[in-house]
Amino acid sequence: MCEVPVFYATTEGQTKRIADRIAERLREHGLDSRAMAIASDETAAIDWNRVRGAVVGASLHMRKHQAEAVSFARLHNRVLSAIPAVFVSVSLAAASMNADSVAAARQLAEKFAVDTGWRPLRISSLAGRLAYTQYPWLVRLVMRHIARKEGGSTDTSRDHEYTNWESVEHLADLLASELQQPGNAAASHAELRPSA
Ligand SMILES: Cc1cc2nc3c(=O)[nH]c(=O)nc-3n(C[C@H](O)[C@H](O)[C@H](O)COP(=O)(O)O)c2cc1C
């Protein structure tokens, strides 16, 4: 039972942190919200009749969002397109000093919507985290090389966060105000419930 679920897929944990903050902020607005992993029993058991709005978050690895997020958005594209729902794409390119990289991250986020057939109310491309301490040594080396090119930190002794938490909160604030507008008070998409 959750009115505004914040679904997420994560590989190193940053999208979960972002999802947790969005859900917390939505609760501060008086909405019933919780972050839940896409690949979880909680998500599988979601009662779509009660869902008034949603957020789906996923992160980029090798220019791709997690496969489970793609499948999930594809499976539920009709119901997600019928309610105020936001897609959040988390990447390092979004934090780049290079405008082309920032634009490329945005394009990959938009491609997610095209590929899944989901028309989100809004697409947000957010900067994530360089999680050097979690990477195997070869990945650490590659990520350090990319960071050097993109203007990120090359200090591999610790992690570096690039997420703009004010943008995260703003995203939640906007969604809350859309959900609290008169006329958006009740779910009206029962006929769009997925049969699965
Ligand atoms: C192996 C690997 C590949 C990555 N590939 C990309 C990429 O193609 N584009 C990008 O912008 N960021 C890339 N990143 C950075 C991640 O998107 C970033 O660290 C993000 O915060 C990860 O989010 P998560 O912790 O929720 O998985 C990559 C990171 C790793 C470790």
The ligand as an SDF file (V2000), in Angstrom:
LIG
                    3D

 31 33  0  0  0  0  0  0  0  0999 V2000
   31.3900    0.3050  -14.7440 C   0  0  0  0  0  0  0  0  0  0  0  0
   30.7260    1.6630  -14.7420 C   0  0  0  0  0  0  0  0  0  0  0  0
   30.2250    2.1790  -15.9280 C   0  0  0  0  0  0  0  0  0  0  0  0
   29.6370    3.4480  -15.9470 C   0  0  0  0  0  0  0  0  0  0  0  0
   29.1630    3.9300  -17.1290 N   0  0  0  0  0  0  0  0  0  0  0  0
   28.6540    5.1860  -17.1710 C   0  0  0  0  0  0  0  0  0  0  0  0
   28.2010    5.7260  -18.4090 C   0  0  0  0  0  0  0  0  0  0  0  0
   28.1900    5.0830  -19.4610 O   0  0  0  0  0  0  0  0  0  0  0  0
   27.7800    7.0240  -18.4140 N   0  0  0  0  0  0  0  0  0  0  0  0
   27.7640    7.7790  -17.2720 C   0  0  0  0  0  0  0  0  0  0  0  0
   27.4090    8.9360  -17.3470 O   0  0  0  0  0  0  0  0  0  0  0  0
   28.1230    7.2720  -16.0710 N   0  0  0  0  0  0  0  0  0  0  0  0
   28.5740    5.9940  -15.9980 C   0  0  0  0  0  0  0  0  0  0  0  0
   28.9650    5.4640  -14.7970 N   0  0  0  0  0  0  0  0  0  0  0  0
   28.7880    6.2550  -13.5680 C   0  0  0  0  0  0  0  0  0  0  0  0
   27.4940    5.8910  -12.8110 C   0  0  0  0  0  0  0  0  0  0  0  0
   26.3650    6.1970  -13.5800 O   0  0  0  0  0  0  0  0  0  0  0  0
   27.4570    6.6750  -11.4940 C   0  0  0  0  0  0  0  0  0  0  0  0
   28.5300    6.2570  -10.6940 O   0  0  0  0  0  0  0  0  0  0  0  0
   26.1520    6.5470  -10.7460 C   0  0  0  0  0  0  0  0  0  0  0  0
   26.2010    7.3360   -9.5860 O   0  0  0  0  0  0  0  0  0  0  0  0
   25.8530    5.1030  -10.3770 C   0  0  0  0  0  0  0  0  0  0  0  0
   24.6270    5.0680   -9.7210 O   0  0  0  0  0  0  0  0  0  0  0  0
   24.2380    3.8440   -8.7710 P   0  0  0  0  0  0  0  0  0  0  0  0
   25.1790    3.9240   -7.5940 O   0  0  0  0  0  0  0  0  0  0  0  0
   22.8350    4.0760   -8.3790 O   0  0  0  0  0  0  0  0  0  0  0  0
   24.4150    2.6020   -9.5680 O   0  0  0  0  0  0  0  0  0  0  0  0
   29.5380    4.2070  -14.7460 C   0  0  0  0  0  0  0  0  0  0  0  0
   30.0270    3.6640  -13.5470 C   0  0  0  0  0  0  0  0  0  0  0  0
   30.6060    2.4070  -13.5400 C   0  0  0  0  0  0  0  0  0  0  0  0
   31.1230    1.8460  -12.2430 C   0  0  0  0  0  0  0  0  0  0  0  0
  1  2  1  0
  2  3  1  0
  2 30  2  0
  3  4  2  0
  4  5  1  0
  4 28  1  0
  5  6  2  0
  6  7  1  0
  6 13  1  0
  7  8  2  0
  7  9  1  0
  9 10  1  0
 10 11  2  0
 10 12  1  0
 12 13  2  0
 13 14  1  0
 14 15  1  0
 14 28  1  0
 15 16  1  0
 16 17  1  0
 16 18  1  0
 18 19  1  0
 18 20  1  0
 20 21  1  0
 20 22  1  0
 22 23  1  0
 23 24  1  0
 24 25  2  0
 24 26  1  0
 24 27  1  0
 28 29  2  0
 29 30  1  0
 30 31  1  0
M  END
$$$$
